[in-house]
């Protein structure tokens, strides 16, 4: 399966206590073909950092609120 890139803004998730789980909007989950529990690679979009600011996290349940579209809850 080929990887897909999506550019999102990070927003702190104050609901979940587990920092290894991220929540994405349902539309983004569909675009990435991701399911809850899948491993997602999150990194800074600046290529010159070479992945220094990156982390592997698990996808949580999708968020349905429209005001959170374009954000990743981390």
Secondary structure by P-SEA (a helix, b strand, c coil): cbbbbbbbbbbbbcccccccbbbbcaaaaaaacccccbbbbbbbcccccccccbbbbbbccccccccccccccc
